[in-house]
Amino acid sequence: MPTPLRLLVAEDFPPDAELILSEVRRAGYDPVATVVDTAGKFLRALDDEPEVVICDYTLPTMTAPDALAILQAKQPELPLIVVSGTMDEATCVNSLRLGAADYLLKDRLSRLGPAIDHALARRELDRVARLAEQRRDETMNIMLGLVDNSVAAISVQNLSGKTLVSNDLYNQLSTDHPPLASASPIRTAGAEVVQRQEMFTVDGEQRTFHAVRYPVLDGTDTVFAVGSILVDITDQKRIEADLRRARTELEARNQQLDVANAELREVDRLKTEFVASVSHELRTPLTSIRGYAELLLDEADGNDSQSSKMLDIIDRNARRLLNLVEDLLLLSKIDSRTLTHEYVEVELADVAEGALLVLKPSAETAGVTLRLETPGELPVMGDRSQLERVLLNLLSNAVKFSEQGGTVTVRGTLERHDDQDQVVIRVIDTGLGVAAEELPKLFTRFFRSASDAAHKIPGTGLGLAVVREIVENHGGSVDMESVLGEGSTVVVRLPRRQ
């Protein structure tokens, strides 16, 4: 099957043009030919992108050298074959020197087919060569860009130490450092990469570099040069040293803290034991004092009001001291994890009623009304004595912070909260209230609000802390809502007995 060929023929004699096309067909091509006979037509025909040009040496307005000059300017890769009726050596040599692909006599056009084959092959070779050169240049530019803009110092040196390629960073290294010593394993053992740390002087400062030396091979896999990549790791080494020092110091401080913590734990243990011991020792004589005071009150002559009054003061203050001792003893047991619970079925409504009876004399003296509002049974599981302490502490605070004519209400309800059935006790007073910024601190041990000091209300700051510890040990929660000057509501939530 004939090979298609876009052909441009510059010939002013039609029979010769037909003879040329006939020889092209005979050579196995199927030419799509454009025949021109002037320079202007020749220029315009080049826009059709012919693959081969066949040009008569002499035309009325153009010669073959003229056509070659045009091609050199516009399409230097386009092959041109010169044909002529006569030939002399000078004309032939001149045409080939100007870039002609071949030079043929018109009476020997049988060689036209091989000449076209040769011209097309040469054109393809030239195209491939140009493409390869272009890619080589692109690759070279990429490599040079990487070298010049790298944060590492890069060079390639031949085995005599002559630098073939280097970037500015490498050139700035003040120490003359030929690669031969570092490259000796590469030169003697073949393709082997050497990595190590090396010292260089940069701007008068000794700096540490991570050096990579690698072999550069030629086409026969022979090492002809050594590449070097040097990365400045001085700051990294300094940071690593600082981190090691910091880690050592931190470990030493941690050891000191461990010792200090152990000492603090021992001090805390001794403190807890001391408080427990003192509280226990105080409870016995205080109980005795109260017992004898009550006995004397029972035996006192009703007419001796002065003696009864003094005995009542002794009993009241002994009771206050005993409550304080009980609070301290309870907290010390909680801290030492020795607090035990006797969990039984407890009816919290009965406990609340009993607490109100205990606080009734104090409330009457203070002119405060006590109320109990419950829907009936309030069943929980817990330590009855500890739950009584919770209600006594809350009611005592409520009465203490309420002014004459005030009201303290104990309201019990059954609620469902967070997917749990709960018994909720609210102790509501119409007393002094607490500032909003103090609410988060109220259940902290020894914390006393500003209103305590302002109204000279006595207390230790342990009551609410004891309440919180007991309630949380029973799986419940306690919170307070308060408005300064309007009163407070303490909410105790405990799991309902199933």
matplotlib code that plots the C-alpha trace (Angstrom):
import matplotlib.pyplot as plt

x = [0.0, 1.5, 2.7, 1.0, 3.5, 2.8, 5.1, 6.1, 7.6, 9.2, 9.4, 8.5, 8.4, 5.2, 6.6, 9.5, 7.1, 5.0, 8.1, 9.1, 5.7, 5.8, 9.1, 7.7, 4.8, 7.1, 9.1, 6.0, 4.6, 1.1, 2.0, -0.3, 1.7, 1.7, 3.6, 4.9, 7.1, 7.7, 9.2, 5.8, 3.9, 6.7, 6.4, 2.6, 2.9, 5.0, 1.9, 0.5, 3.3, 4.9, 7.1, 9.6, 10.6, 11.9, 13.3, 14.7, 18.0, 17.0, 13.6, 12.6, 12.3, 14.1, 17.0, 17.6, 20.0, 17.2, 14.7, 17.3, 17.7, 13.9, 13.7, 16.6, 14.6, 11.2, 11.4, 15.0, 14.0, 12.2, 14.4, 14.9, 16.2, 17.8, 17.2, 18.9, 19.3, 23.1, 25.5, 28.9, 30.9, 30.9, 27.1, 26.5, 28.9, 27.4, 23.9, 24.8, 26.7, 23.6, 21.6, 20.2, 19.3, 20.5, 21.3, 20.0, 20.2, 16.8, 17.9, 18.7, 15.4, 15.4, 17.4, 14.6, 12.8, 15.9, 16.7, 13.3, 13.7, 17.0, 15.7, 12.7, 14.8, 17.3, 14.4, 13.1, 16.6, 17.0, 13.6, 14.4, 17.8, 16.2, 13.6, 16.4, 18.4, 15.4, 14.6, 18.3, 18.2, 15.0, 16.5, 19.6, 17.7, 15.6, 18.7, 20.5, 17.4, 17.4, 21.1, 21.0, 17.9, 18.5, 18.8, 21.8, 25.3, 25.7, 28.7, 30.1, 33.8, 35.9, 38.4, 41.1, 39.2, 38.1, 34.6, 32.3, 29.1, 28.4, 25.9, 26.5, 26.0, 28.8, 31.0, 30.5, 32.1, 35.4, 37.2, 38.8, 37.3, 38.1, 35.9, 38.7, 39.2, 35.5, 35.0, 37.8, 35.2, 33.3, 36.4, 37.7, 34.5, 32.3, 28.8, 28.5, 27.1, 29.0, 27.2, 28.7, 28.9, 31.6, 32.7, 33.0, 33.9, 31.2, 31.6, 34.2, 31.9, 32.4, 29.3, 28.2, 27.0, 25.4, 27.5, 26.3, 28.9, 27.7, 29.3, 28.6, 28.8, 29.4, 27.9, 30.1, 29.2, 32.6, 32.9, 34.2, 33.0, 31.8, 28.6, 28.3, 25.2, 25.9, 23.0, 23.7, 22.5, 24.2, 20.9, 19.4, 22.3, 22.1, 18.3, 18.9, 21.5, 19.1, 16.4, 18.7, 19.6, 16.0, 15.0, 17.7, 16.6, 13.0, 13.8, 15.7, 12.8, 10.3, 12.4, 12.4, 8.7, 8.2, 10.1, 8.2, 4.9, 5.8, 6.6, 3.3, 1.4, 3.1, 2.3, -1.3, -1.6, -0.1, -2.5, -5.5, -4.4, -3.9, -7.3, -9.0, -7.1, -7.8, -11.5, -11.9, -10.3, -12.4, -15.7, -15.5, -15.1, -17.6, -20.2, -19.5, -19.9, -23.2, -24.4, -23.6, -25.1, -28.4, -28.3, -27.8, -30.6, -33.0, -32.1, -31.9, -34.5, -37.0, -36.7, -32.9, -33.2, -29.7, -28.2, -30.5, -29.4, -25.7, -26.3, -28.1, -25.2, -22.8, -24.9, -25.5, -21.8, -20.8, -23.2, -21.6, -18.2, -19.4, -20.9, -17.6, -15.7, -18.1, -17.5, -13.8, -13.9, -16.1, -13.8, -10.7, -12.3, -13.3, -9.7, -8.2, -10.8, -11.9, -15.4, -17.9, -21.5, -24.3, -26.7, -30.3, -33.7, -34.2, -37.4, -36.0, -39.3, -39.0, -35.4, -36.4, -39.2, -36.7, -34.2, -36.9, -37.7, -34.1, -33.8, -37.2, -35.8, -33.1, -35.6, -38.1, -35.3, -34.3, -38.0, -37.8, -40.7, -40.0, -42.1, -42.1, -43.6, -43.4, -45.7, -45.5, -42.7, -39.2, -37.4, -33.6, -30.8, -28.2, -26.6, -29.3, -27.0, -25.1, -28.2, -29.5, -26.3, -26.9, -30.3, -29.2, -26.3, -28.5, -31.3, -28.8, -27.3, -30.7, -31.9, -28.6, -28.7, -32.4, -33.5, -36.4, -39.7, -38.1, -39.2, -37.2, -39.0, -37.9, -39.6, -39.3, -40.2, -39.9, -38.4, -36.8, -33.5, -30.8, -32.9, -32.8, -35.6, -34.5, -35.5, -35.0, -34.8, -34.8, -34.0, -35.4, -34.8, -35.7, -32.4, -29.3, -28.5, -25.1, -23.4, -23.3, -19.4, -19.2, -21.6, -18.9, -16.8, -19.6, -18.9, -15.2, -13.8, -13.3, -14.9, -17.0, -19.0, -18.6, -22.1, -20.9, -18.3, -20.6, -23.3, -20.8, -22.4, -20.2, -19.1, -16.2, -16.9, -17.1, -20.9, -21.5, -18.2, -19.5, -22.9, -21.2, -19.0, -21.8, -24.2, -21.6, -20.7, -24.3, -24.2, -26.1, -25.4, -25.8, -26.1, -27.2, -29.2, -29.1, -29.9, -28.1, -30.6, -33.5, -32.5, -31.1, -32.2, -30.0, -30.9, -30.0, -30.5, -30.3, -31.1, -34.6, -34.7, -36.1]
y = [0.0, 3.4, 5.6, 9.1, 11.9, 15.7, 17.0, 20.5, 20.7, 23.9, 23.4, 25.8, 23.1, 21.0, 17.8, 17.8, 18.2, 15.3, 13.2, 13.9, 12.9, 9.8, 8.7, 9.5, 7.2, 4.5, 4.6, 3.6, 6.9, 8.4, 12.1, 14.9, 17.5, 21.2, 22.5, 26.1, 28.1, 31.4, 32.4, 33.9, 30.7, 28.7, 30.7, 30.3, 26.5, 26.1, 26.8, 23.4, 21.8, 19.6, 16.7, 17.0, 19.7, 19.0, 22.1, 22.8, 24.5, 27.4, 29.0, 32.3, 34.1, 31.8, 29.4, 26.4, 28.4, 30.9, 28.2, 26.8, 30.2, 30.5, 27.1, 27.9, 30.9, 29.3, 25.5, 24.4, 20.8, 20.4, 18.4, 19.8, 17.8, 19.7, 18.5, 20.0, 19.4, 19.9, 19.2, 20.4, 19.7, 23.2, 23.6, 20.2, 20.9, 24.4, 23.0, 20.4, 23.0, 25.2, 22.3, 20.4, 16.8, 15.6, 16.7, 14.8, 15.1, 15.1, 12.3, 10.2, 10.5, 6.8, 7.7, 10.0, 7.3, 6.4, 10.1, 10.8, 7.8, 9.1, 12.6, 11.5, 9.2, 12.0, 14.3, 11.8, 11.4, 15.1, 15.4, 12.7, 14.3, 17.7, 16.2, 14.4, 17.5, 19.5, 16.9, 16.9, 20.6, 20.5, 17.8, 19.8, 23.0, 21.0, 19.6, 22.9, 24.5, 21.9, 22.3, 26.1, 26.5, 23.6, 24.2, 21.8, 22.5, 20.4, 19.6, 17.1, 16.7, 14.4, 12.0, 14.5, 16.9, 19.3, 20.7, 20.0, 21.3, 23.2, 25.7, 28.9, 27.2, 24.8, 27.6, 29.5, 26.7, 28.3, 25.0, 23.5, 20.0, 17.8, 14.7, 12.2, 11.2, 10.8, 9.2, 6.5, 3.7, 4.7, 4.7, 1.4, -0.6, 0.6, 2.0, 2.7, 5.7, 7.2, 9.1, 10.8, 14.1, 16.6, 19.9, 23.1, 26.6, 29.0, 32.8, 32.0, 29.5, 25.8, 24.1, 20.5, 19.1, 15.7, 14.7, 12.3, 11.2, 9.1, 7.7, 9.3, 6.6, 6.9, 4.8, 1.9, 1.9, 3.3, 5.9, 9.1, 11.6, 11.9, 13.8, 15.5, 16.7, 18.6, 19.6, 22.0, 20.3, 22.6, 24.0, 20.6, 19.2, 22.2, 21.6, 17.9, 18.8, 21.3, 18.7, 16.2, 18.7, 19.6, 16.0, 15.3, 18.4, 17.3, 13.8, 15.3, 17.6, 14.7, 12.7, 15.7, 16.0, 12.3, 12.7, 15.8, 14.2, 11.2, 13.5, 15.4, 12.1, 11.1, 14.5, 14.2, 10.7, 11.9, 14.9, 12.6, 10.2, 13.2, 14.7, 11.4, 10.7, 14.2, 14.1, 10.7, 11.9, 15.1, 13.3, 11.3, 14.2, 16.3, 13.6, 13.3, 17.1, 17.1, 14.1, 15.8, 19.1, 17.4, 15.6, 18.9, 20.5, 17.7, 18.1, 21.9, 23.8, 25.3, 28.6, 28.8, 30.3, 31.6, 28.1, 26.6, 29.3, 28.6, 24.8, 25.4, 27.4, 24.7, 22.0, 24.1, 24.9, 21.3, 20.2, 22.6, 21.3, 17.7, 18.4, 20.0, 16.9, 14.6, 16.6, 16.4, 12.7, 12.0, 13.9, 12.2, 8.8, 9.8, 10.9, 7.7, 5.6, 4.0, 5.3, 2.4, 2.4, 0.4, 0.4, -0.3, 0.7, 4.3, 6.3, 9.8, 11.5, 10.1, 11.2, 14.7, 14.8, 13.8, 16.4, 19.1, 18.0, 18.3, 21.8, 23.0, 24.6, 26.5, 27.6, 28.9, 30.8, 32.4, 33.1, 30.9, 28.7, 25.1, 23.3, 19.8, 19.0, 15.4, 13.4, 10.4, 7.8, 8.8, 5.4, 5.2, 2.8, 4.3, 4.8, 6.3, 8.2, 9.8, 10.8, 12.3, 14.3, 15.6, 17.0, 18.3, 20.2, 21.7, 22.7, 24.1, 26.3, 27.3, 28.4, 30.1, 32.2, 33.1, 36.2, 36.4, 35.8, 33.7, 30.3, 27.1, 24.4, 20.8, 19.6, 16.0, 14.8, 11.7, 12.6, 11.0, 12.6, 11.4, 8.2, 7.4, 7.4, 9.7, 11.0, 14.8, 16.8, 20.6, 22.7, 26.1, 29.2, 32.9, 34.0, 36.0, 34.2, 33.8, 35.8, 34.0, 34.1, 32.2, 29.4, 27.1, 27.3, 26.6, 22.9, 23.4, 22.6, 25.6, 28.0, 30.7, 33.2, 37.0, 37.2, 35.1, 37.6, 40.6, 39.3, 37.7, 34.3, 31.6, 28.5, 26.3, 26.0, 22.2, 21.6, 21.7, 19.8, 17.0, 17.0, 16.7, 13.8, 11.9, 12.4, 11.5, 8.4, 7.4, 7.8, 11.1, 14.8, 18.1, 21.6, 25.0, 27.7, 31.1, 34.8, 37.3, 38.8, 36.5, 33.1, 29.8, 26.3, 23.2, 20.3, 16.8, 14.0, 10.3, 7.1, 5.8, 2.5, -0.1]
z = [0.0, -1.1, 1.7, 1.8, 1.3, 1.4, -1.3, -2.5, -6.0, -7.2, -11.0, -13.8, -16.5, -16.2, -18.0, -15.5, -12.6, -13.9, -14.3, -10.7, -9.4, -11.5, -9.9, -6.5, -7.1, -8.5, -5.3, -3.3, -2.2, -2.7, -3.1, -2.3, -4.3, -4.6, -7.7, -7.6, -10.0, -8.1, -4.8, -3.6, -4.3, -2.6, 0.6, 0.7, 0.0, 3.1, 5.2, 4.0, 6.0, 3.3, 4.4, 1.5, -0.9, -4.4, -6.1, -9.5, -9.2, -11.4, -11.6, -13.2, -9.8, -7.4, -7.3, -5.1, -2.8, -2.4, -1.4, 1.1, 2.6, 3.0, 4.6, 7.0, 8.2, 8.4, 8.6, 9.0, 9.7, 6.3, 3.8, 0.3, -2.6, -5.5, -9.1, -12.1, -15.8, -15.4, -12.6, -11.7, -8.6, -7.2, -7.6, -5.9, -3.0, -2.5, -2.4, 0.2, 2.2, 2.3, 3.7, 0.8, 1.6, -1.9, -5.4, -8.4, -12.2, -13.9, -16.2, -13.1, -11.2, -10.5, -7.4, -6.2, -4.2, -2.1, -1.8, -0.3, 2.0, 3.2, 3.6, 5.7, 7.8, 8.4, 9.3, 11.8, 13.3, 13.5, 15.2, 17.7, 18.4, 18.9, 21.2, 23.2, 23.4, 24.6, 27.2, 28.2, 28.6, 30.6, 32.9, 33.2, 34.1, 36.6, 38.2, 38.2, 39.8, 42.5, 43.2, 43.2, 45.3, 47.7, 51.4, 51.4, 50.2, 47.0, 44.8, 42.3, 42.1, 39.9, 41.4, 41.2, 43.4, 40.7, 41.2, 38.3, 39.9, 43.1, 44.5, 46.5, 49.8, 49.1, 47.8, 51.1, 53.1, 54.1, 54.6, 51.5, 51.8, 48.8, 48.8, 48.2, 51.8, 52.4, 49.0, 49.4, 50.2, 47.1, 44.9, 46.2, 46.8, 44.0, 44.3, 48.0, 49.9, 52.8, 55.5, 58.5, 60.5, 59.4, 60.8, 58.6, 59.4, 58.3, 58.9, 61.5, 63.4, 63.6, 62.4, 62.1, 58.8, 58.0, 54.9, 52.3, 49.7, 46.7, 43.5, 40.1, 37.3, 33.6, 30.9, 31.7, 35.4, 36.3, 39.1, 37.6, 40.2, 43.7, 44.7, 48.1, 49.9, 53.1, 55.5, 58.3, 61.5, 64.0, 65.3, 65.4, 67.4, 69.8, 70.3, 70.9, 73.5, 75.1, 75.1, 76.8, 79.4, 80.0, 80.2, 82.8, 84.8, 84.5, 85.7, 88.6, 89.5, 89.2, 91.6, 94.0, 93.6, 94.2, 97.5, 98.4, 97.5, 99.7, 102.5, 102.0, 102.0, 105.2, 106.8, 105.6, 107.0, 110.4, 110.3, 109.7, 112.4, 114.8, 114.0, 114.5, 117.7, 119.1, 118.0, 119.7, 122.9, 122.9, 122.3, 125.6, 128.0, 126.0, 126.2, 129.9, 130.4, 128.5, 130.6, 133.9, 132.7, 131.8, 135.2, 137.0, 135.0, 136.0, 139.6, 139.7, 141.7, 139.4, 141.3, 140.7, 137.2, 137.2, 137.8, 135.1, 132.7, 133.3, 133.0, 129.7, 128.4, 129.4, 127.7, 124.5, 124.1, 124.9, 122.2, 119.7, 120.5, 120.2, 116.8, 115.7, 117.0, 115.1, 111.9, 112.2, 113.1, 110.1, 107.7, 109.0, 108.5, 104.9, 104.2, 105.6, 103.9, 107.1, 107.1, 107.3, 106.2, 107.7, 104.8, 105.8, 104.5, 105.6, 105.4, 104.8, 105.7, 109.2, 109.4, 108.3, 110.9, 113.6, 112.6, 112.8, 116.3, 117.3, 115.8, 117.1, 120.3, 118.5, 115.8, 118.5, 120.2, 116.9, 116.0, 112.8, 111.7, 110.6, 108.0, 106.6, 103.2, 102.0, 99.7, 102.0, 101.9, 100.8, 100.7, 100.4, 101.3, 103.5, 106.9, 109.0, 111.4, 108.6, 106.8, 110.0, 110.2, 106.7, 107.6, 111.0, 109.4, 106.7, 109.0, 111.6, 108.8, 107.5, 111.0, 111.8, 108.6, 108.9, 110.6, 113.1, 111.5, 108.7, 107.6, 106.9, 104.8, 104.3, 101.1, 100.0, 96.5, 94.3, 90.9, 87.9, 86.9, 84.4, 83.9, 87.6, 90.3, 93.0, 96.4, 96.5, 99.7, 99.5, 102.5, 101.7, 103.9, 103.6, 105.2, 104.2, 100.9, 99.3, 96.6, 93.2, 93.0, 96.3, 95.4, 93.8, 97.0, 99.6, 99.9, 100.3, 103.7, 106.0, 103.5, 105.1, 103.1, 103.4, 105.0, 107.9, 108.8, 108.1, 110.5, 113.0, 112.6, 114.2, 112.4, 111.3, 107.5, 107.9, 107.9, 104.1, 103.4, 105.6, 103.9, 100.4, 101.5, 103.0, 100.1, 97.5, 99.5, 99.2, 95.4, 95.4, 94.8, 96.5, 95.2, 96.3, 94.7, 96.4, 95.9, 98.2, 100.6, 99.5, 100.9, 99.8, 98.7, 99.2, 97.0, 98.0, 95.5, 96.6, 94.7, 95.5, 97.2, 94.7]

ax = plt.figure().add_subplot(projection="3d")
ax.plot(x, y, z, "-o")
ax.set_aspect("equal")
plt.show()
